[in-house]
Amino acid sequence: ASSLAVQRDADGKPIKKAVGKDKRNMYLKNEGRVASSSDSALARDDSAKFGGGWEQLPPGDRARREKAFADKSTKLRSPLFFINPCRLSVRNLAKHVTEAELKQ
């Protein structure tokens, strides 16, 4: 029960704990995501700069990307999951791409 007690200072005010570093790397959650027309103007400009926007994608690809993002968001709700900043996730590679070509 003592672990549930709120720690207080000399004035009787609760002591607030300092917020630490983002250990789960949640800032990487939207990395590589294609911005839709409903996203911010800055995200749309970045996606246009790097190969086009959401509107140029085929409907099947849009649905696949939305489902993948929803699955990732669902997983990241749990504190047991985190984003590894060193791991690269690659999807939808062509069948002719070999491991050696990918390493280049």
Backbone torsions as a table, in degrees:
resi	resn	phi	psi	omega
1	ALA	NA	-29.7	-178.9
2	SER	-68.8	-23.7	179.2
3	SER	-73.2	-19.8	179.1
4	LEU	-88.4	-9.0	-177.9
5	ALA	-68.7	141.7	178.5
6	VAL	-82.4	128.0	178.2
7	GLN	-78.0	136.8	-177.8
8	ARG	-126.4	152.6	178.1
9	ASP	-85.2	-171.0	-176.7
10	ALA	-63.5	-28.6	179.5
11	ASP	-83.2	-6.6	-179.1
12	GLY	91.0	5.0	178.8
13	LYS	-86.1	143.2	179.7
14	PRO	-63.4	140.9	177.9
15	ILE	-83.9	124.7	179.4
16	LYS	-88.8	134.8	178.3
17	LYS	-80.7	141.6	178.9
18	ALA	-73.2	139.7	178.6
19	VAL	-79.4	127.3	-175.9
20	GLY	-90.7	-170.5	-179.9
21	LYS	-67.9	150.4	177.5
22	ASP	-72.8	95.5	-176.0
23	LYS	-76.6	-15.7	-177.9
24	ARG	-96.6	-0.6	177.5
25	ASN	57.3	43.9	-177.9
26	MET	-68.0	-15.6	178.3
27	TYR	-67.4	-15.5	178.8
28	LEU	-89.6	1.4	-174.9
29	LYS	-58.6	-41.3	-176.8
30	ASN	-96.2	8.5	-179.2
31	GLU	-64.2	129.0	177.7
32	GLY	82.3	3.6	-178.9
33	ARG	-81.1	136.3	177.9
34	VAL	-80.7	128.1	-176.2
35	ALA	-77.2	136.2	176.5
36	SER	-89.9	175.3	-178.9
37	SER	-67.5	-21.3	-179.8
38	SER	-85.6	-9.0	179.6
39	ASP	-77.0	174.9	-176.6
40	SER	-65.5	159.2	-178.6
41	ALA	-63.6	-36.7	-179.7
42	LEU	-64.4	-42.8	178.5
43	ALA	-65.5	-38.1	178.1
44	ARG	-64.9	-40.9	179.5
45	ASP	-64.0	-40.9	178.9
46	ASP	-65.0	-42.9	-178.7
47	SER	-69.1	-34.5	177.2
48	ALA	-68.0	-35.6	179.9
49	LYS	-66.6	-33.2	-175.0
50	PHE	-107.4	38.6	169.0
51	GLY	112.8	17.3	174.3
52	GLY	109.1	174.6	-174.6
53	GLY	-117.6	-169.4	-176.4
54	TRP	-61.6	-36.0	-174.8
55	GLU	-67.2	-24.5	-179.4
56	GLN	-83.3	-8.8	-179.0
57	LEU	-80.8	144.4	174.6
58	PRO	-65.3	151.8	-177.6
59	PRO	-57.6	-36.3	179.0
60	GLY	-65.0	-39.6	178.6
61	ASP	-68.3	-37.8	176.9
62	ARG	-60.8	-46.7	-179.2
63	ALA	-62.3	-41.5	180.0
64	ARG	-63.4	-43.8	179.7
65	ARG	-66.7	-40.8	178.4
66	GLU	-63.1	-42.0	179.8
67	LYS	-66.3	-41.7	179.1
68	ALA	-63.3	-41.0	179.7
69	PHE	-68.3	-38.9	178.0
70	ALA	-64.6	-40.8	177.8
71	ASP	-63.2	-42.6	179.4
72	LYS	-64.1	-42.2	179.8
73	SER	-64.2	-39.3	178.4
74	THR	-63.7	-44.3	179.0
75	LYS	-63.0	-41.4	-174.8
76	LEU	-75.0	-6.2	173.5
77	ARG	-67.6	-28.9	179.2
78	SER	-79.7	135.4	178.7
79	PRO	-70.8	-7.4	179.1
80	LEU	-78.4	-19.7	-178.3
81	PHE	-100.7	146.8	177.3
82	PHE	-145.3	170.5	179.1
83	ILE	-105.1	122.5	178.5
84	ASN	-81.3	119.0	-177.6
85	PRO	-72.7	-13.6	-178.4
86	CYS	-96.3	-15.8	-176.6
87	ARG	-88.5	135.2	180.0
88	LEU	-102.9	128.7	178.5
89	SER	-108.2	119.8	-178.2
90	VAL	-121.5	129.1	179.2
91	ARG	-122.7	156.7	173.2
92	ASN	58.6	47.8	175.1
93	LEU	-77.6	148.3	175.2
94	ALA	-68.3	151.3	-175.8
95	LYS	-67.6	-23.4	-177.8
96	HIS	-82.3	-7.4	-179.3
97	VAL	-77.5	123.4	-179.8
98	THR	-95.9	171.8	-179.8
99	GLU	-64.8	-38.3	178.6
100	ALA	-64.0	-40.3	178.4
101	GLU	-66.7	-35.8	-179.8
102	LEU	-68.6	-35.4	179.7
103	LYS	-69.2	-25.4	178.7
104	GLN	-69.9	NA	NA
